[in-house]
């Protein structure tokens, strides 16, 4: 594993003022994955945006972990639907161009 692609969990907790147990909870529900490298816990840099989103949602809306899991799951589904919608729109545009030629 290339350690440059990971962020130290303890450092993240300090900088974002969150408990380590919160990070563990997100790992348990599958939204992030904690990796052990050289006896220290890390999270992949790609997962930082979802982790920061989870913190904001939890703090702003006073959510517990179960409520957060539902909201994160719904947000992920919305993002997937938006991507699918974008793909379908581009296909429709392509077919329109073929028909109009």
Residue pairs with C-beta under 8 A, 6 or more apart in sequence:
1 35
1 37
3 37
3 38
3 42
5 44
5 45
5 46
6 35
6 37
6 42
6 43
6 44
6 45
7 42
7 43
7 44
7 45
7 48
8 40
8 41
8 42
9 20
9 23
9 34
9 40
9 41
9 42
9 43
10 20
10 40
10 41
12 18
12 23
12 43
12 48
12 51
13 19
13 20
13 23
16 52
16 55
18 55
22 55
22 58
22 65
23 32
23 34
23 43
23 51
24 34
25 65
26 32
26 51
26 54
26 65
27 33
27 34
29 65
29 69
31 47
31 50
31 51
31 54
31 69
31 72
32 43
32 44
32 47
32 50
32 51
33 43
33 44
33 47
34 41
34 42
34 43
35 41
35 42
35 43
35 44
36 42
43 51
50 72
53 72
53 75
54 68
54 72
57 63
57 68
57 71
57 72
58 68
61 67
61 71
63 71
